[in-house]
């Protein structure tokens, strides 16, 4: 299959760099961490969680057929539609009224991914219009994004977006495909999945998210045998990808289609990295 280059022109929000990560100091007991609090489950519980409201939002506002290959979200339209904004808020209230530790591991993982993605959409919609999610934050430091701000409270524990991704999902599941499942509302980010995650579709959907991103030029482009550009995602979280450039290349090869996989196999050069922080919204005329 021929890979078509889609140029994503950078503005002031297309950056190369490292995002700092936060370990949020929630009111925990002595010796407790968020990982230790949430690393519990009930394998005997066959109950599922209803994500239907989130699916309606995705079906209505997520654009999956843009020629760029990037899934775009119509934040403007959702902001203008009171009923669907209420639907999103109702869904988020529903999730926060549950204790995910009472469910099986797959139900839990789907829960946290959907919670992260739905919260991110609400954060953007509440602040819209913005050019980039980096503009949204409660602190005084500009262009730091909303990830360190508290946006949820689950079982009495206040949580930030960073908490959900870096203190719960990554350490408990230790699956680097999580980076493809959670969405940061940016053009450089892996696509927001068109399906709500569930226990039933979790494994194939997470795997498809990985394949879709790796085989798009915002993940990796080898310009020749000596130089390539990858998403900054692989360097911000290089410890999740073998902790080396060789590990990143091996990971990419695992999910790459045939032609790209062969390019990666013989590549023996240096890698640069970049990320486009512009909002993943459709262009309005």
BASEDREN-769256 format. One record per residue: residue number from 1; residue in three letters; z, x, y of N, C-alpha, C in turn. Coordinates in nm, 3 decimals. Example, Ala and Ser with C-alpha at 12.3 -4.5 7.8 and 13.67 -1.06 7.14 Angstrom:
! residues 2
   k   r    n_zz    n_xx    n_yy   ca_zz   ca_xx   ca_yy    c_zz    c_xx    c_yy
   1 ALA   0.780   1.319  -0.569   0.780   1.230  -0.450   0.780   1.320  -0.330
   2 SER   0.708   1.285  -0.225   0.714   1.367  -0.106   0.787   1.290   0.003
This chain:
! residues 285
   k   r    n_zz    n_xx    n_yy   ca_zz   ca_xx   ca_yy    c_zz    c_xx    c_yy
   1 UNK   0.000   0.085  -0.120   0.000   0.000   0.000   0.000   0.088   0.125
   2 UNK  -0.089   0.061   0.218  -0.099   0.141   0.339   0.016   0.109   0.432
   3 UNK   0.080   0.212   0.483   0.189   0.194   0.579   0.130   0.195   0.720
   4 UNK   0.153   0.090   0.795   0.097   0.077   0.929   0.202   0.119   1.030
   5 UNK   0.163   0.209   1.119   0.257   0.255   1.220   0.273   0.149   1.329
   6 UNK   0.398   0.115   1.358   0.428   0.023   1.467   0.510   0.100   1.570
   7 UNK   0.453   0.125   1.684   0.523   0.202   1.786   0.622   0.113   1.858
   8 UNK   0.746   0.156   1.861   0.850   0.085   1.934   0.883   0.169   2.057
   9 UNK   0.830   0.133   2.171   0.848   0.213   2.291   0.993   0.207   2.337
  10 UNK   1.044   0.323   2.374   1.186   0.333   2.410   1.206   0.303   2.557
  11 UNK   1.316   0.233   2.584   1.362   0.216   2.721   1.489   0.297   2.735
  12 UNK   1.570   0.266   2.834   1.696   0.337   2.850   1.791   0.315   2.736
  13 UNK   1.762   0.216   2.651   1.853   0.186   2.542   1.801   0.238   2.409
  14 UNK   1.696   0.316   2.409   1.650   0.382   2.287   1.711   0.520   2.287
  15 UNK   1.813   0.541   2.204   1.895   0.660   2.216   1.897   0.739   2.088
  16 UNK   1.918   0.870   2.102   1.946   0.955   1.989   2.086   1.007   2.007
  17 UNK   2.171   0.983   1.909   2.308   1.030   1.923   2.397   0.975   1.815
  18 UNK   2.525   0.995   1.833   2.622   0.955   1.733   2.715   0.852   1.795
  19 UNK   2.731   0.740   1.726   2.826   0.640   1.772   2.964   0.673   1.717
  20 UNK   3.064   0.669   1.801   3.198   0.690   1.753   3.244   0.570   1.672
  21 UNK   3.323   0.595   1.569   3.377   0.489   1.486   3.524   0.471   1.518
  22 UNK   3.572   0.351   1.503   3.710   0.320   1.537   3.787   0.275   1.415
  23 UNK   3.903   0.330   1.397   3.996   0.273   1.301   4.095   0.190   1.382
  24 UNK   4.083   0.059   1.373   4.159  -0.031   1.460   4.305  -0.038   1.416
  25 UNK   4.392  -0.023   1.512   4.535  -0.023   1.481   4.590  -0.165   1.487
  26 UNK   4.558  -0.245   1.388   4.615  -0.379   1.376   4.761  -0.366   1.339
  27 UNK   4.843  -0.470   1.362   4.984  -0.462   1.328   5.004  -0.462   1.177
  28 UNK   5.006  -0.344   1.118   5.017  -0.331   0.973   5.157  -0.282   0.936
  29 UNK   5.192  -0.305   0.812   5.318  -0.253   0.762   5.310  -0.103   0.739
  30 UNK   5.424  -0.040   0.718   5.429   0.105   0.699   5.341   0.145   0.581
  31 UNK   5.253   0.242   0.605   5.168   0.293   0.498   5.048   0.205   0.467
  32 UNK   5.033   0.093   0.536   4.921   0.004   0.508   4.797   0.044   0.587
  33 UNK   4.684   0.019   0.529   4.556   0.030   0.598   4.483  -0.101   0.577
  34 UNK   4.378  -0.123   0.654   4.299  -0.244   0.634   4.236  -0.244   0.495
  35 UNK   4.196  -0.127   0.447   4.140  -0.120   0.312   4.242  -0.167   0.208
  36 UNK   4.366  -0.123   0.223   4.467  -0.161   0.124   4.501  -0.309   0.132
  37 UNK   4.490  -0.368   0.251   4.517  -0.510   0.268   4.409  -0.594   0.199
  38 UNK   4.282  -0.554   0.218   4.172  -0.639   0.175   4.115  -0.603   0.039
  39 UNK   4.159  -0.494  -0.019   4.106  -0.453  -0.150   4.177  -0.527  -0.263
  40 UNK   4.167  -0.657  -0.260   4.226  -0.745  -0.361   4.126  -0.857  -0.388
  41 UNK   4.124  -0.906  -0.510   4.031  -1.013  -0.545   4.083  -1.086  -0.668
  42 UNK   4.020  -1.199  -0.699   4.055  -1.278  -0.817   3.929  -1.301  -0.899
  43 UNK   3.913  -1.220  -1.002   3.792  -1.229  -1.086   3.785  -1.358  -1.164
  44 UNK   3.899  -1.428  -1.178   3.900  -1.553  -1.256   3.857  -1.672  -1.171
  45 UNK   3.851  -1.654  -1.041   3.815  -1.764  -0.952   3.662  -1.777  -0.948
  46 UNK   3.611  -1.889  -0.994   3.466  -1.911  -0.997   3.416  -1.988  -0.874
  47 UNK   3.505  -2.014  -0.780   3.466  -2.089  -0.659   3.373  -2.005  -0.573
  48 UNK   3.289  -2.074  -0.498   3.199  -2.008  -0.404   3.235  -2.051  -0.262
  49 UNK   3.169  -1.991  -0.165   3.191  -2.024  -0.024   3.062  -2.082   0.033
  50 UNK   3.075  -2.186   0.111   2.959  -2.257   0.166   2.907  -2.183   0.290
  51 UNK   2.784  -2.134   0.281   2.721  -2.065   0.394   2.603  -2.146   0.450
  52 UNK   2.603  -2.278   0.425   2.490  -2.361   0.462   2.464  -2.362   0.613
  53 UNK   2.570  -2.367   0.693   2.551  -2.370   0.838   2.486  -2.242   0.888
  54 UNK   2.524  -2.130   0.832   2.463  -2.002   0.869   2.315  -2.001   0.829
  55 UNK   2.285  -2.059   0.711   2.146  -2.065   0.668   2.061  -2.148   0.762
  56 UNK   2.115  -2.257   0.813   2.041  -2.339   0.910   2.010  -2.258   1.035
  57 UNK   2.107  -2.183   1.083   2.085  -2.100   1.201   1.976  -1.997   1.175
  58 UNK   1.981  -1.932   1.059   1.878  -1.834   1.024   1.741  -1.899   1.014
  59 UNK   1.735  -2.013   0.947   1.607  -2.082   0.929   1.545  -2.123   1.063
  60 UNK   1.629  -2.152   1.160   1.581  -2.206   1.287   1.547  -2.098   1.389
  61 UNK   1.622  -1.988   1.390   1.610  -1.892   1.500   1.566  -1.751   1.460
  62 UNK   1.562  -1.722   1.332   1.518  -1.590   1.288   1.366  -1.591   1.268
  63 UNK   1.298  -1.496   1.328   1.152  -1.485   1.321   1.118  -1.370   1.227
  64 UNK   1.055  -1.402   1.113   1.033  -1.303   1.010   0.888  -1.260   0.997
  65 UNK   0.798  -1.316   1.079   0.656  -1.286   1.064   0.599  -1.211   1.183
  66 UNK   0.683  -1.144   1.261   0.632  -1.067   1.372   0.548  -0.949   1.321
  67 UNK   0.434  -0.918   1.384   0.348  -0.809   1.337   0.417  -0.673   1.329
  68 UNK   0.524  -0.656   1.403   0.597  -0.528   1.400   0.667  -0.504   1.267
  69 UNK   0.687  -0.611   1.190   0.764  -0.599   1.068   0.914  -0.607   1.090
  70 UNK   0.956  -0.620   1.216   1.098  -0.632   1.250   1.134  -0.780   1.261
  71 UNK   1.243  -0.819   1.198   1.291  -0.956   1.213   1.351  -0.972   1.353
  72 UNK   1.305  -1.071   1.425   1.351  -1.097   1.560   1.435  -1.224   1.563
  73 UNK   1.529  -1.231   1.655   1.616  -1.348   1.664   1.603  -1.408   1.803
  74 UNK   1.586  -1.539   1.808   1.567  -1.607   1.936   1.703  -1.649   1.993
  75 UNK   1.770  -1.552   2.054   1.902  -1.578   2.112   1.894  -1.677   2.228
  76 UNK   1.788  -1.668   2.305   1.770  -1.759   2.419   1.768  -1.905   2.371
  77 UNK   1.691  -1.931   2.265   1.679  -2.068   2.215   1.811  -2.117   2.158
  78 UNK   1.882  -2.031   2.085   2.011  -2.073   2.030   2.111  -2.101   2.142
  79 UNK   2.111  -2.017   2.243   2.203  -2.039   2.355   2.178  -2.175   2.420
  80 UNK   2.052  -2.216   2.424   2.016  -2.341   2.492   2.040  -2.464   2.405
  81 UNK   2.067  -2.445   2.276   2.080  -2.558   2.183   2.229  -2.578   2.150
  82 UNK   2.291  -2.671   2.220   2.436  -2.691   2.208   2.478  -2.723   2.066
  83 UNK   2.404  -2.809   1.999   2.443  -2.850   1.864   2.444  -2.732   1.767
  84 UNK   2.344  -2.645   1.777   2.339  -2.532   1.685   2.440  -2.424   1.723
  85 UNK   2.470  -2.410   1.852   2.579  -2.319   1.889   2.711  -2.369   1.831
  86 UNK   2.731  -2.500   1.835   2.851  -2.558   1.775   2.850  -2.537   1.624
  87 UNK   2.732  -2.546   1.563   2.720  -2.522   1.419   2.763  -2.378   1.385
  88 UNK   2.717  -2.281   1.464   2.754  -2.142   1.441   2.904  -2.123   1.460
  89 UNK   2.960  -2.181   1.563   3.104  -2.170   1.586   3.183  -2.236   1.473
  90 UNK   3.134  -2.350   1.426   3.201  -2.419   1.315   3.200  -2.332   1.189
  91 UNK   3.087  -2.269   1.164   3.075  -2.180   1.048   3.173  -2.063   1.058
  92 UNK   3.182  -2.003   1.174   3.273  -1.890   1.191   3.419  -1.934   1.179
  93 UNK   3.452  -2.051   1.230   3.589  -2.103   1.212   3.617  -2.124   1.065
  94 UNK   3.520  -2.180   0.993   3.535  -2.205   0.850   3.565  -2.075   0.775
  95 UNK   3.489  -1.971   0.803   3.512  -1.844   0.734   3.650  -1.789   0.764
  96 UNK   3.692  -1.799   0.890   3.821  -1.741   0.928   3.940  -1.823   0.879
  97 UNK   3.915  -1.944   0.836   4.022  -2.025   0.776   4.045  -1.990   0.629
  98 UNK   3.955  -1.912   0.571   3.965  -1.874   0.430   4.034  -1.739   0.415
  99 UNK   4.088  -1.715   0.298   4.139  -1.583   0.262   4.046  -1.527   0.156
 100 UNK   3.958  -1.433   0.191   3.859  -1.385   0.094   3.920  -1.318  -0.028
 101 UNK   4.043  -1.274  -0.020   4.108  -1.209  -0.135   4.129  -1.303  -0.252
 102 UNK   4.120  -1.433  -0.228   4.138  -1.531  -0.335   4.012  -1.550  -0.418
 103 UNK   3.903  -1.484  -0.378   3.774  -1.503  -0.444   3.734  -1.379  -0.523
 104 UNK   3.627  -1.392  -0.600   3.574  -1.279  -0.677   3.513  -1.176  -0.583
 105 UNK   3.488  -1.056  -0.635   3.439  -0.946  -0.552   3.302  -0.976  -0.489
 106 UNK   3.211  -1.035  -0.566   3.079  -1.064  -0.511   3.085  -1.170  -0.403
 107 UNK   3.167  -1.272  -0.423   3.186  -1.375  -0.321   3.244  -1.311  -0.195
 108 UNK   3.339  -1.220  -0.214   3.400  -1.150  -0.101   3.299  -1.069  -0.022
 109 UNK   3.219  -0.989  -0.093   3.124  -0.902  -0.023   3.026  -0.984   0.058
 110 UNK   2.975  -1.093   0.001   2.885  -1.182   0.074   2.956  -1.241   0.195
 111 UNK   3.082  -1.277   0.178   3.163  -1.332   0.287   3.168  -1.236   0.405
 112 UNK   3.203  -1.109   0.379   3.219  -1.013   0.488   3.086  -0.982   0.556
 113 UNK   2.978  -0.972   0.479   2.848  -0.944   0.539   2.805  -1.060   0.629
 114 UNK   2.817  -1.181   0.580   2.779  -1.299   0.660   2.868  -1.311   0.783
 115 UNK   2.997  -1.285   0.768   3.088  -1.292   0.882   3.046  -1.192   0.989
 116 UNK   3.016  -1.070   0.948   2.973  -0.966   1.042   2.846  -1.010   1.116
 117 UNK   2.747  -1.055   1.041   2.618  -1.090   1.102   2.629  -1.212   1.193
 118 UNK   2.703  -1.313   1.150   2.718  -1.433   1.232   2.799  -1.403   1.359
 119 UNK   2.902  -1.320   1.347   2.978  -1.280   1.465   2.891  -1.205   1.563
 120 UNK   2.805  -1.116   1.513   2.718  -1.039   1.599   2.623  -1.130   1.676
 121 UNK   2.567  -1.229   1.608   2.479  -1.325   1.676   2.556  -1.399   1.784
 122 UNK   2.676  -1.444   1.753   2.753  -1.517   1.855   2.787  -1.427   1.974
 123 UNK   2.823  -1.303   1.947   2.854  -1.209   2.055   2.736  -1.197   2.151
 124 UNK   2.616  -1.184   2.095   2.497  -1.170   2.180   2.467  -1.300   2.253
 125 UNK   2.473  -1.411   2.183   2.443  -1.540   2.245   2.541  -1.568   2.359
 126 UNK   2.668  -1.537   2.340   2.768  -1.562   2.444   2.743  -1.477   2.569
 127 UNK   2.684  -1.358   2.551   2.662  -1.268   2.664   2.520  -1.275   2.719
 128 UNK   2.433  -1.344   2.650   2.291  -1.346   2.685   2.268  -1.404   2.825
 129 UNK   2.173  -1.346   2.904   2.074  -1.244   2.866   2.126  -1.101   2.882
 130 UNK   2.093  -1.017   2.786   2.120  -0.873   2.792   1.997  -0.801   2.736
 131 UNK   1.979  -0.677   2.776   1.868  -0.598   2.723   1.906  -0.531   2.591
 132 UNK   2.035  -0.509   2.573   2.083  -0.438   2.455   2.225  -0.482   2.424
 133 UNK   2.259  -0.482   2.297   2.396  -0.514   2.256   2.494  -0.411   2.312
 134 UNK   2.445  -0.291   2.345   2.533  -0.190   2.402   2.593  -0.234   2.534
 135 UNK   2.532  -0.328   2.602   2.582  -0.376   2.730   2.702  -0.470   2.716
 136 UNK   2.731  -0.511   2.593   2.836  -0.610   2.571   2.964  -0.540   2.526
 137 UNK   3.069  -0.549   2.606   3.196  -0.488   2.568   3.304  -0.538   2.662
 138 UNK   3.427  -0.530   2.614   3.540  -0.575   2.695   3.602  -0.463   2.776
 139 UNK   3.575  -0.340   2.738   3.635  -0.226   2.808   3.561  -0.189   2.934
 140 UNK   3.606  -0.081   2.998   3.548  -0.038   3.125   3.438   0.066   3.106
 141 UNK   3.429   0.125   2.987   3.327   0.227   2.962   3.192   0.159   2.941
 142 UNK   3.090   0.195   3.017   2.960   0.126   3.004   2.887   0.161   2.875
 143 UNK   2.807   0.066   2.828   2.715   0.087   2.717   2.784   0.137   2.591
 144 UNK   2.898   0.077   2.559   2.970   0.115   2.436   2.957   0.009   2.327
 145 UNK   2.907  -0.109   2.362   2.889  -0.212   2.262   3.017  -0.288   2.230
 146 UNK   3.005  -0.395   2.151   3.118  -0.484   2.123   3.197  -0.450   1.998
 147 UNK   3.166  -0.338   1.932   3.218  -0.316   1.797   3.367  -0.289   1.791
 148 UNK   3.426  -0.246   1.900   3.570  -0.216   1.902   3.653  -0.331   1.958
 149 UNK   3.586  -0.438   2.001   3.656  -0.556   2.053   3.691  -0.650   1.938
 150 UNK   3.804  -0.716   1.949   3.845  -0.812   1.846   3.761  -0.939   1.858
 151 UNK   3.697  -0.976   1.746   3.612  -1.095   1.746   3.648  -1.193   1.635
 152 UNK   3.746  -1.161   1.552   3.781  -1.251   1.442   3.928  -1.234   1.407
 153 UNK   3.981  -1.335   1.338   4.117  -1.329   1.286   4.115  -1.394   1.148
 154 UNK   4.134  -1.312   1.045   4.127  -1.359   0.907   4.263  -1.339   0.842
 155 UNK   4.319  -1.448   0.790   4.451  -1.443   0.726   4.554  -1.376   0.816
 156 UNK   4.547  -1.404   0.945   4.644  -1.352   1.039   4.619  -1.210   1.084
 157 UNK   4.509  -1.150   1.041   4.478  -1.011   1.077   4.363  -1.011   1.179
 158 UNK   4.387  -0.962   1.301   4.278  -0.953   1.399   4.181  -0.843   1.358
 159 UNK   4.052  -0.871   1.373   3.951  -0.778   1.324   3.840  -0.756   1.427
 160 UNK   3.794  -0.633   1.434   3.677  -0.598   1.511   3.557  -0.591   1.417
 161 UNK   3.438  -0.582   1.473   3.319  -0.561   1.391   3.328  -0.427   1.318
 162 UNK   3.378  -0.325   1.387   3.397  -0.196   1.321   3.492  -0.207   1.202
 163 UNK   3.598  -0.286   1.217   3.691  -0.305   1.106   3.619  -0.360   0.983
 164 UNK   3.537  -0.463   1.006   3.470  -0.528   0.893   3.377  -0.430   0.822
 165 UNK   3.299  -0.353   0.900   3.204  -0.262   0.837   3.270  -0.136   0.783
 166 UNK   3.352  -0.070   0.866   3.398   0.064   0.833   3.535   0.071   0.767
 167 UNK   3.615  -0.034   0.782   3.748  -0.034   0.719   3.757  -0.127   0.599
 168 UNK   3.656  -0.213   0.582   3.658  -0.307   0.469   3.535  -0.287   0.381
 169 UNK   3.417  -0.316   0.431   3.297  -0.313   0.347   3.268  -0.173   0.291
 170 UNK   3.261  -0.074   0.377   3.221   0.059   0.328   3.325   0.121   0.234
 171 UNK   3.451   0.124   0.270   3.546   0.190   0.180   3.575   0.114   0.052
 172 UNK   3.573  -0.019   0.056   3.607  -0.096  -0.065   3.490  -0.100  -0.162
 173 UNK   3.370  -0.125  -0.112   3.255  -0.137  -0.203   3.181  -0.005  -0.225
 174 UNK   3.193   0.087  -0.130   3.130   0.220  -0.145   2.984   0.209  -0.191
 175 UNK   2.910   0.127  -0.120   2.770   0.102  -0.151   2.691   0.127  -0.023
 176 UNK   2.609   0.233  -0.022   2.540   0.266   0.104   2.437   0.162   0.145
 177 UNK   2.406   0.067   0.057   2.314  -0.040   0.095   2.377  -0.137   0.194
 178 UNK   2.508  -0.128   0.213   2.575  -0.211   0.314   2.512  -0.189   0.451
 179 UNK   2.466  -0.067   0.477   2.404  -0.038   0.607   2.277  -0.119   0.628
 180 UNK   2.214  -0.163   0.520   2.093  -0.244   0.532   2.125  -0.394   0.541
 181 UNK   2.245  -0.432   0.507   2.282  -0.574   0.503   2.344  -0.621   0.633
 182 UNK   2.421  -0.534   0.700   2.482  -0.574   0.827   2.386  -0.543   0.940
 183 UNK   2.383  -0.629   1.040   2.282  -0.621   1.144   2.345  -0.603   1.281
 184 UNK   2.289  -0.510   1.361   2.348  -0.481   1.492   2.263  -0.535   1.607
 185 UNK   2.177  -0.631   1.580   2.103  -0.701   1.686   2.013  -0.608   1.767
 186 UNK   1.957  -0.506   1.702   1.874  -0.410   1.772   1.744  -0.386   1.697
 187 UNK   1.640  -0.345   1.769   1.511  -0.320   1.707   1.517  -0.206   1.606
 188 UNK   1.606  -0.112   1.626   1.616   0.000   1.533   1.695  -0.030   1.408
 189 UNK   1.760  -0.144   1.405   1.849  -0.178   1.293   1.769  -0.234   1.176
 190 UNK   1.819  -0.216   1.052   1.759  -0.288   0.941   1.755  -0.438   0.970
 191 UNK   1.658  -0.506   0.911   1.636  -0.648   0.942   1.756  -0.734   0.907
 192 UNK   1.782  -0.833   0.993   1.873  -0.940   0.957   1.807  -1.021   0.846
 193 UNK   1.874  -1.033   0.733   1.816  -1.102   0.618   1.791  -1.248   0.649
 194 UNK   1.684  -1.302   0.595   1.649  -1.442   0.620   1.731  -1.538   0.534
 195 UNK   1.804  -1.485   0.437   1.890  -1.567   0.354   2.035  -1.530   0.379
 196 UNK   2.122  -1.630   0.380   2.264  -1.602   0.380   2.300  -1.535   0.248
 197 UNK   2.386  -1.435   0.253   2.429  -1.368   0.131   2.523  -1.458   0.052
 198 UNK   2.506  -1.460  -0.079   2.594  -1.534  -0.169   2.621  -1.447  -0.290
 199 UNK   2.717  -1.486  -0.371   2.743  -1.412  -0.493   2.621  -1.411  -0.583
 200 UNK   2.545  -1.519  -0.581   2.430  -1.532  -0.670   2.314  -1.442  -0.630
 201 UNK   2.292  -1.425  -0.499   2.175  -1.347  -0.456   2.213  -1.208  -0.407
 202 UNK   2.340  -1.172  -0.413   2.390  -1.051  -0.348   2.313  -0.925  -0.391
 203 UNK   2.308  -0.898  -0.519   2.247  -0.773  -0.566   2.098  -0.765  -0.533
 204 UNK   2.017  -0.866  -0.568   1.875  -0.854  -0.532   1.849  -0.855  -0.382
 205 UNK   1.929  -0.929  -0.305   1.905  -0.937  -0.162   1.942  -0.806  -0.092
 206 UNK   2.054  -0.747  -0.128   2.091  -0.618  -0.069   1.988  -0.513  -0.105
 207 UNK   1.940  -0.515  -0.230   1.839  -0.419  -0.273   1.709  -0.438  -0.195
 208 UNK   1.670  -0.563  -0.173   1.548  -0.591  -0.098   1.563  -0.547   0.048
 209 UNK   1.680  -0.565   0.105   1.704  -0.518   0.241   1.684  -0.367   0.251
 210 UNK   1.731  -0.295   0.151   1.713  -0.149   0.148   1.565  -0.113   0.140
 211 UNK   1.494  -0.177   0.051   1.350  -0.147   0.034   1.272  -0.181   0.160
 212 UNK   1.303  -0.294   0.221   1.229  -0.336   0.340   1.246  -0.235   0.453
 213 UNK   1.366  -0.183   0.472   1.390  -0.090   0.581   1.329   0.047   0.551
 214 UNK   1.354   0.098   0.432   1.306   0.232   0.398   1.154   0.240   0.411
 215 UNK   1.083   0.132   0.381   0.938   0.134   0.385   0.880   0.090   0.519
 216 UNK   0.966   0.088   0.621   0.920   0.062   0.757   0.937   0.192   0.837
 217 UNK   0.850   0.214   0.934   0.848   0.341   1.006   0.973   0.366   1.089
 218 UNK   1.054   0.263   1.118   1.175   0.293   1.193   1.281   0.357   1.103
 219 UNK   1.261   0.355   0.973   1.352   0.424   0.881   1.310   0.569   0.862
 220 UNK   1.182   0.592   0.835   1.135   0.729   0.812   0.985   0.737   0.838
 221 UNK   0.946   0.844   0.906   0.804   0.876   0.923   0.789   1.027   0.910
 222 UNK   0.716   1.070   0.810   0.688   1.211   0.790   0.556   1.242   0.859
 223 UNK   0.561   1.316   0.968   0.442   1.342   1.048   0.353   1.446   0.982
 224 UNK   0.412   1.537   0.909   0.339   1.633   0.826   0.438   1.687   0.724
 225 UNK   0.402   1.790   0.652   0.490   1.841   0.547   0.609   1.917   0.603
 226 UNK   0.609   1.943   0.734   0.715   2.025   0.792   0.805   1.950   0.889
 227 UNK   0.768   1.828   0.927   0.848   1.759   1.028   0.845   1.608   1.005
 228 UNK   0.961   1.547   1.018   0.971   1.403   1.004   1.077   1.346   1.095
 229 UNK   1.072   1.214   1.113   1.170   1.143   1.195   1.229   1.031   1.112
 230 UNK   1.360   1.023   1.110   1.427   0.915   1.039   1.514   0.836   1.137
 231 UNK   1.562   0.724   1.090   1.659   0.647   1.167   1.787   0.727   1.184
 232 UNK   1.846   0.717   1.302   1.974   0.784   1.327   2.084   0.733   1.233
 233 UNK   2.063   0.614   1.179   2.160   0.557   1.086   2.196   0.657   0.975
 234 UNK   2.097   0.731   0.926   2.121   0.823   0.815   2.202   0.945   0.856
 235 UNK   2.208   0.973   0.986   2.285   1.087   1.032   2.421   1.046   1.087
 236 UNK   2.430   0.926   1.145   2.560   0.876   1.184   2.651   0.861   1.061
 237 UNK   2.591   0.820   0.950   2.669   0.793   0.829   2.621   0.881   0.714
 238 UNK   2.596   1.008   0.745   2.536   1.097   0.645   2.624   1.113   0.522
 239 UNK   2.755   1.092   0.539   2.845   1.102   0.423   2.816   0.995   0.319
 240 UNK   2.751   0.886   0.359   2.714   0.781   0.265   2.580   0.809   0.196
 241 UNK   2.512   0.914   0.240   2.380   0.945   0.187   2.373   1.089   0.138
 242 UNK   2.472   1.128   0.059   2.472   1.260  -0.001   2.524   1.370   0.088
 243 UNK   2.562   1.337   0.211   2.622   1.432   0.305   2.531   1.551   0.337
 244 UNK   2.401   1.531   0.330   2.306   1.637   0.361   2.169   1.576   0.385
 245 UNK   2.079   1.654   0.449   1.942   1.606   0.465   1.875   1.586   0.330
 246 UNK   1.906   1.672   0.236   1.850   1.657   0.101   1.895   1.526   0.039
 247 UNK   2.021   1.489   0.063   2.071   1.363   0.012   2.003   1.244   0.076
 248 UNK   1.977   1.254   0.208   1.906   1.148   0.278   1.766   1.131   0.219
 249 UNK   1.696   1.241   0.198   1.560   1.235   0.143   1.560   1.177   0.002
 250 UNK   1.660   1.214  -0.078   1.669   1.160  -0.214   1.694   1.010  -0.211
 251 UNK   1.780   0.966  -0.119   1.807   0.823  -0.105   1.680   0.749  -0.064
 252 UNK   1.610   0.801   0.034   1.488   0.736   0.080   1.385   0.727  -0.032
 253 UNK   1.374   0.834  -0.109   1.277   0.836  -0.219   1.308   0.728  -0.322
 254 UNK   1.435   0.698  -0.341   1.477   0.598  -0.439   1.420   0.460  -0.407
 255 UNK   1.408   0.428  -0.278   1.366   0.294  -0.238   1.223   0.290  -0.183
 256 UNK   1.161   0.406  -0.171   1.028   0.413  -0.112   0.921   0.364  -0.208
 257 UNK   0.815   0.305  -0.150   0.698   0.270  -0.229   0.623   0.397  -0.267
 258 UNK   0.525   0.384  -0.355   0.466   0.499  -0.425   0.419   0.611  -0.331
 259 UNK   0.336   0.579  -0.232   0.280   0.683  -0.146   0.388   0.754  -0.066
 260 UNK   0.480   0.676  -0.009   0.588   0.736   0.068   0.680   0.817  -0.022
 261 UNK   0.708   0.767  -0.141   0.794   0.840  -0.234   0.736   0.978  -0.266
 262 UNK   0.604   0.986  -0.282   0.541   1.114  -0.310   0.549   1.206  -0.188
 263 UNK   0.530   1.152  -0.070   0.547   1.232   0.052   0.687   1.289   0.062
 264 UNK   0.785   1.206   0.033   0.925   1.249   0.039   0.954   1.355  -0.067
 265 UNK   0.892   1.340  -0.182   0.918   1.433  -0.293   0.875   1.575  -0.259
 266 UNK   0.762   1.588  -0.188   0.709   1.721  -0.159   0.748   1.769  -0.019
 267 UNK   0.817   1.687   0.058   0.853   1.725   0.194   0.950   1.842   0.192
 268 UNK   0.922   1.941   0.276   1.007   2.060   0.282   1.017   2.107   0.426
 269 UNK   1.058   2.016   0.512   1.063   2.049   0.654   1.193   2.006   0.717
 270 UNK   1.190   1.987   0.847   1.309   1.947   0.922   1.296   1.803   0.967
 271 UNK   1.410   1.741   0.990   1.415   1.601   1.029   1.479   1.586   1.166
 272 UNK   1.418   1.504   1.249   1.481   1.457   1.372   1.521   1.312   1.347
 273 UNK   1.592   1.251   1.439   1.630   1.111   1.419   1.638   1.039   1.552
 274 UNK   1.614   0.907   1.547   1.614   0.824   1.667   1.652   0.681   1.632
 275 UNK   1.683   0.604   1.736   1.726   0.466   1.716   1.690   0.387   1.841
 276 UNK   1.638   0.269   1.822   1.597   0.183   1.934   1.702   0.075   1.953
 277 UNK   1.775   0.083   2.062   1.886  -0.011   2.087   1.844  -0.136   2.164
 278 UNK   1.715  -0.152   2.191   1.673  -0.276   2.258   1.703  -0.397   2.169
 279 UNK   1.733  -0.508   2.233   1.768  -0.630   2.160   1.653  -0.675   2.071
 280 UNK   1.685  -0.719   1.951   1.581  -0.765   1.856   1.544  -0.911   1.883
 281 UNK   1.490  -0.934   2.001   1.450  -1.069   2.041   1.300  -1.074   2.062
 282 UNK   1.239  -1.192   2.050   1.095  -1.202   2.076   1.065  -1.177   2.223
 283 UNK   0.947  -1.120   2.247   0.904  -1.093   2.383   0.859  -1.225   2.445
 284 UNK   0.911  -1.255   2.563   0.871  -1.377   2.633   0.763  -1.343   2.735
 285 UNK   0.668  -1.431   2.747   0.556  -1.409   2.840   0.594  -1.457   2.980
